[in-house]
Amino acid sequence: MVNFDNLITTIIKPLVKFPDDVQIRHQETNEFHEYILTPNPQDVGRVIGKRGRVAQTIRAIVYSIHVPDNKRVKLIIDDGK
């Protein structure tokens, strides 16, 4: 199975000013593998992008990977709100 923590980290770290502040938590529900991405508050805009295009692209990459247990993957960007 793909290590989604490493995949998300590899995508996010080059985009942000504070790569060491990037945190990823994993939660599993009945339907999803949820990955909660928490960047430095100053980097939230970089991760989301104009009109959410960066976040949408990251999600498209992450969601395109097949998970063997038939659960779906969900990426949540914690913007501190």
C-alpha positions as CSV (number, residue, x, y, z in Angstrom):
1,M,0.0,0.0,0.0
2,V,1.2,3.5,-0.8
3,N,2.4,5.6,2.1
4,F,0.2,8.6,1.8
5,D,2.0,10.5,4.5
6,N,5.2,10.4,2.4
7,L,3.3,11.2,-0.8
8,I,1.6,14.2,0.6
9,T,4.7,15.4,2.3
10,T,6.7,15.1,-1.0
11,I,4.1,17.2,-2.8
12,I,3.7,19.9,-0.1
13,K,7.2,20.6,1.2
14,P,8.5,22.2,-2.0
15,L,5.5,24.6,-2.0
16,V,5.8,26.1,1.4
17,K,8.1,28.5,3.2
18,F,8.1,26.5,6.4
19,P,8.4,22.8,5.4
20,D,9.4,21.6,8.8
21,D,6.1,22.8,10.2
22,V,4.0,20.6,7.9
23,Q,2.1,18.0,9.9
24,I,0.0,15.1,8.7
25,R,-2.4,13.1,10.8
26,H,-4.2,9.9,9.7
27,Q,-7.7,9.0,10.9
28,E,-9.6,5.9,9.7
29,T,-13.4,5.9,9.5
30,N,-15.8,3.2,8.1
31,E,-15.6,4.8,4.7
32,F,-12.4,6.8,4.5
33,H,-8.7,7.0,5.2
34,E,-8.6,10.7,6.2
35,Y,-5.3,12.6,6.1
36,I,-5.4,16.0,7.9
37,L,-2.7,18.3,6.6
38,T,-1.7,21.2,8.9
39,P,0.8,23.6,7.4
40,N,2.2,26.7,9.1
41,P,-0.5,29.4,9.2
42,Q,1.6,31.5,6.8
43,D,1.7,28.7,4.3
44,V,-2.1,27.9,4.1
45,G,-2.5,30.2,1.1
46,R,0.3,28.5,-0.8
47,V,-1.2,25.0,-0.1
48,I,-4.7,26.1,-1.1
49,G,-3.7,28.3,-4.1
50,K,-5.8,30.8,-6.0
51,R,-9.4,29.6,-6.2
52,G,-8.3,26.4,-4.5
53,R,-6.5,25.1,-7.6
54,V,-3.4,23.9,-5.8
55,A,-5.4,22.0,-3.2
56,Q,-7.6,20.6,-6.0
57,T,-4.6,19.3,-7.9
58,I,-3.1,17.7,-4.7
59,R,-6.4,16.0,-4.0
60,A,-6.6,14.7,-7.6
61,I,-3.2,13.1,-7.2
62,V,-3.9,11.6,-3.8
63,Y,-7.4,10.4,-4.8
64,S,-6.2,8.7,-7.9
65,I,-4.3,6.0,-6.0
66,H,-6.1,2.8,-5.5
67,V,-6.5,1.7,-1.8
68,P,-6.8,-2.1,-1.5
69,D,-9.4,-2.1,1.4
70,N,-12.1,-0.4,-0.7
71,K,-12.0,2.7,1.5
72,R,-11.6,6.1,-0.1
73,V,-8.9,8.6,0.7
74,K,-9.8,12.0,1.9
75,L,-7.4,15.0,2.2
76,I,-8.4,17.7,4.7
77,I,-6.4,20.9,4.8
78,D,-6.5,22.4,8.3
79,D,-6.5,26.1,7.7
80,G,-6.8,27.0,11.4
81,K,-10.4,28.2,11.2
